[in-house]
Amino acid sequence: MLAQKLAVVTGAARGLGLSVARDLAAAGCVVLMVGRNAEAIEAAARQLRESGHQALPHVADVTDASAVAALAARLRREFGRVDILVNNAGVFPEKKDFTALETASVFVVDPEMVAATHASNALAPLRLIQAIVPLMRENAWGRIVNVSSSMGQLAEMGGFWPGYRMSKAALNALTRLTAAELKDSPIKVNSVCPGWCRTEMGGKDATRSADEGAMGIVWAALLPDDGPSGGFFQDGKPIDW
Ligand SMILES: NC(=O)c1ccc[n+]([C@@H]2O[C@H](COP(=O)([O-])OP(=O)(O)OC[C@H]3O[C@@H](n4cnc5c(N)ncnc54)[C@H](OP(=O)(O)O)[C@@H]3O)[C@@H](O)[C@H]2O)c1
């Protein structure tokens, strides 16, 4: 059913993005793997191709407007379509040291760091959605997954790590906005929290593997036509905003 769908996965060189790219390729998609480090993204795509998957690298820093425009131009030129967009690339620049929480307090955080985190985690997905939804509209099908975090949940908002928390809350707002404006279209947009995963960002003490975390993201990327849009999910189940 999903043969030859074109999926774009950002931040696909390692961690959750690499697992998501592998799972989507295994489901029959051609996957364009986006990363800002040429050597790393080329090696990751090669690794998938050596396992028999259809995966291609694309070098782009998703915070760079001209790089996102070049990505959209390549997608139109080479494939003429995009079926799935996984906005996975993200950063968490604050210290995660639980023994020194005061260094990650809202009262000392550098607002410039908060702005830079927004640029990666919320504004880059906005730019990618603007660049890619026109291609989805042309083919009258689309799935967008914004990889968010329970740390962005307003319902559960605690203190500390304001850069990361605010950026993921903004990403969730982007999901709601986009889904509302696409409500009469066949394009579905959802936020997904992968849980706490053992990646470079999550660290070695995290409770889940990247492959386990990727499953809920892939679920949202492959939703059937009667699936939800405009929701926040973990493991395929709705969670609070
Ligand atoms: N791990 C967790 O526990 C967890 C929990 C909840 C949500 N998440 C979310 O899941 C997503 C993936 O996280 P992860 O744990 O897999 O992190 P990760 O191992 O640090 O991987 C993040 C990837 O994103 C790429 N990236 C960052 N900024 C980019 C940019 N401007 N342009 C292109 N690529 C960029 C990184 O590339 P470089 O190598 O060039 O930096 C890296 O490949 C993130 O959005 C994160 O917030 C993770």
The ligand as an ORCA input file, in Angstrom:
! r2SCAN-3c Opt
* xyz 0 1
  N      15.983     11.404     23.129
  C      14.925     11.725     23.864
  O      14.781     11.270     25.016
  C      13.856     12.622     23.305
  C      12.680     12.789     24.062
  C      11.668     13.608     23.563
  C      11.823     14.225     22.325
  N      12.978     14.047     21.623
  C      13.085     14.728     20.327
  O      13.408     13.784     19.334
  C      14.127     14.420     18.264
  C      15.385     13.624     17.952
  O      16.179     13.599     19.117
  P      17.350     12.540     19.395
  O      17.182     12.115     20.775
  O      17.452     11.547     18.314
  O      18.586     13.563     19.368
  P      20.055     13.479     18.758
  O      20.605     12.124     18.896
  O      20.772     14.641     19.353
  O      19.799     13.747     17.203
  C      19.337     14.970     16.733
  C      19.630     15.053     15.253
  O      19.114     16.301     14.765
  C      20.123     16.886     13.964
  N      19.989     18.336     13.906
  C      19.942     19.206     14.928
  N      19.846     20.462     14.475
  C      19.814     20.380     13.116
  C      19.745     21.332     12.080
  N      19.667     22.638     12.339
  N      19.724     20.892     10.800
  C      19.802     19.574     10.509
  N      19.886     18.633     11.464
  C      19.916     19.025     12.747
  C      21.423     16.477     14.638
  O      22.492     16.672     13.759
  P      23.990     17.090     14.261
  O      24.695     15.786     14.432
  O      24.524     17.902     13.126
  O      23.832     17.853     15.532
  C      21.125     15.019     14.956
  O      21.356     14.202     13.840
  C      14.409     15.845     18.743
  O      13.467     16.735     18.177
  C      14.199     15.752     20.251
  O      13.835     16.981     20.827
  C      13.995     13.271     22.083
*
